[in-house]
Amino acid sequence: EPTANGAVINSKYNGMLEFASNKGTQHIVANARIIALQKGNQLHIASFELLDSKVSAVAPGLDVSEENQADTSNKIPVVIPNAAQLQDLTTQLVTAYEAGNIEKFIALFSEDAKTNDRIDLTGIREDYSQLFHTTTDRQMFIQNLQWTDASIGAKGIGDLEVVVLSNNTNTVYTMKGKIQIVAQQLHGKTRITHLYHIERQK
């Protein structure tokens, strides 16, 4: 399809997308719209636009589809925790967070757990270790947490409020927004496989 700037080529793109941050390498499959210009015997790409892309690792936020979260290479059937197990998991999460106990906190996650900024347990440990070491007081309130069964596990979405006190400047930071937790029964224990939060616009 010729345009004023060149020829439009509709193509299928299948490759790797690497972010500049610590989010890691992510695989995408997308339709691509390419505008190419012919200069002499050479073809130059003038613009490249991805359409309807699907990313295997989840970007930050709560808009997380089951297709993006599912690990198709994992052949172990997903075991969904019951209501009592999910309530106990939530209580342990809040207790460990407020106590600043990194070992008890990390023990609640699966080995391949993901958060807003991390795609493995090592990264999650680094983030929360830093938080616990730089704050003297932490409070976490999770309310109206509604759980639904999904192919990836039990998915809970609720209201989140976090209040932390910095140990350097005695500054109080408050964050209000939404939280999403995805949990499974793994080896007889309830574990978080995905934990995301989004801050409400002030």
C-alpha positions in Angstrom: 0.0 0.0 0.0 1.9 3.1 -1.2 1.8 6.3 0.9 3.4 9.8 0.5 6.2 8.6 2.7 6.7 5.2 1.3 5.2 1.7 1.2 3.2 0.2 4.0 4.1 -3.4 4.8 1.9 -5.4 7.1 3.9 -8.1 8.7 4.0 -10.6 11.7 6.7 -9.8 14.3 8.0 -12.4 16.6 11.0 -11.6 18.7 12.5 -10.3 22.0 11.8 -6.9 23.6 14.4 -5.8 26.1 13.6 -3.0 28.5 16.3 -0.6 29.7 15.3 -1.1 33.3 15.6 -4.1 35.5 12.4 -5.7 34.3 14.2 -8.2 32.2 13.8 -9.5 28.7 10.3 -10.1 27.6 8.9 -12.0 24.6 6.3 -10.4 22.4 4.2 -11.6 19.5 2.5 -8.8 17.5 1.2 -7.6 14.2 3.5 -4.9 12.9 2.8 -1.9 10.6 6.0 -0.9 8.8 6.5 2.1 6.5 9.5 1.6 4.3 11.2 4.0 1.9 13.2 3.0 -1.2 16.3 5.0 -1.7 18.3 3.7 -4.7 18.8 0.0 -4.2 18.3 0.2 -0.5 15.2 -0.1 1.6 14.9 2.0 4.7 12.4 1.6 7.5 10.7 5.0 8.1 8.4 3.9 10.9 7.7 0.7 12.9 4.5 0.3 14.9 3.4 -2.8 16.9 -0.3 -3.7 16.7 -2.2 -6.0 19.1 0.9 -7.0 20.9 0.9 -9.8 23.5 3.7 -9.8 26.1 4.6 -12.9 28.0 5.7 -11.0 31.2 3.2 -8.7 32.8 3.8 -4.9 32.8 3.1 -3.0 36.0 -0.5 -2.3 37.0 -3.6 -4.3 37.6 -4.7 -4.9 34.0 -3.3 -8.4 34.0 -4.8 -11.1 31.7 -4.7 -14.8 32.4 -3.1 -15.3 29.0 -0.2 -13.1 29.9 0.3 -14.6 33.4 -0.1 -18.3 32.4 3.1 -20.3 32.0 2.4 -22.8 29.2 5.6 -24.7 29.9 4.4 -25.6 33.4 2.5 -28.9 33.1 1.6 -29.2 36.8 -2.1 -28.6 37.4 -3.0 -25.4 39.2 -4.4 -26.0 42.7 -6.6 -23.2 43.9 -6.5 -22.4 47.6 -9.7 -22.4 49.6 -11.1 -19.3 51.4 -9.5 -20.1 54.7 -6.1 -20.6 53.1 -6.4 -17.3 51.2 -7.4 -15.4 54.4 -4.4 -16.9 56.2 -2.1 -15.9 53.4 -3.4 -12.3 53.4 -2.9 -12.1 57.2 0.6 -13.5 57.0 1.4 -11.0 54.2 0.3 -8.0 56.2 2.0 -9.3 59.4 5.4 -9.9 57.8 5.2 -6.6 56.0 4.5 -4.6 59.1 7.1 -6.5 61.1 9.7 -5.9 58.4 10.6 -9.6 58.5 12.0 -10.3 55.0 12.4 -14.0 55.5 8.7 -14.5 56.5 7.6 -12.1 53.8 9.6 -13.8 51.0 8.5 -17.3 52.2 5.0 -16.4 51.0 6.0 -16.1 47.4 6.6 -18.8 44.7 10.1 -19.1 43.2 8.9 -17.5 39.9 6.7 -14.8 41.5 6.3 -11.5 39.8 5.5 -8.0 41.1 5.2 -4.5 39.4 8.9 -4.2 38.9 10.3 -7.7 39.4 10.0 -11.0 37.6 11.8 -13.3 40.1 12.2 -13.9 43.8 15.7 -12.5 44.0 14.5 -9.1 42.7 11.5 -9.1 45.1 13.8 -9.8 48.0 16.0 -6.9 47.0 13.1 -4.5 46.8 11.5 -5.3 50.1 14.8 -5.7 51.9 15.6 -2.1 51.0 12.2 -1.0 52.1 12.4 -2.7 55.4 15.9 -1.4 56.1 15.0 2.2 55.3 11.8 2.4 57.3 11.1 2.1 61.0 7.3 1.7 60.9 5.0 0.2 58.3 1.3 -0.3 58.2 -0.6 -2.2 55.5 -4.4 -2.2 55.2 -6.1 -4.5 52.6 -9.8 -4.2 52.4 -12.7 -5.4 50.2 -10.5 -8.2 48.8 -12.6 -10.2 46.4 -11.3 -13.6 45.3 -12.2 -15.3 42.1 -11.0 -18.6 40.6 -9.0 -18.4 37.4 -6.9 -20.8 35.4 -3.8 -19.3 36.9 -5.0 -19.6 40.5 -7.1 -17.6 42.9 -7.1 -14.0 41.9 -7.9 -11.3 44.5 -8.4 -7.6 43.9 -9.0 -5.1 46.7 -8.3 -1.7 48.2 -4.8 -1.1 49.5 -3.4 1.5 51.9 0.2 1.6 53.0 1.8 4.0 55.5 5.5 3.9 56.1 7.9 6.0 58.3 11.4 6.7 56.9 14.2 6.1 59.4 16.3 8.9 58.0 14.0 11.9 57.7 11.1 10.7 59.8 8.9 11.4 56.8 5.6 9.6 56.6 4.6 8.3 53.2 1.0 7.2 52.5 -0.1 5.3 49.4 -3.7 4.4 48.6 -4.8 2.4 45.6 -5.6 -1.1 44.5 -3.9 -4.5 45.0 -4.0 -7.7 43.0 -2.8 -11.0 44.4 -2.7 -14.3 42.5 -2.1 -17.4 44.7 -1.8 -21.1 44.2 -1.3 -24.2 46.4 2.3 -25.3 45.7 3.6 -28.4 47.5 0.9 -28.1 50.1 1.5 -24.4 50.9 -0.3 -21.3 49.7 2.0 -19.1 47.7 1.8 -15.8 45.9 2.6 -16.1 42.2 1.8 -12.5 41.3 1.5 -9.3 43.4 0.7 -6.0 41.8 -0.4 -2.6 43.1 -1.4 0.6 41.5 -1.5 4.0 43.3 -4.7 6.0 43.1 -4.3 9.4 41.4 -4.2 12.2 44.0 
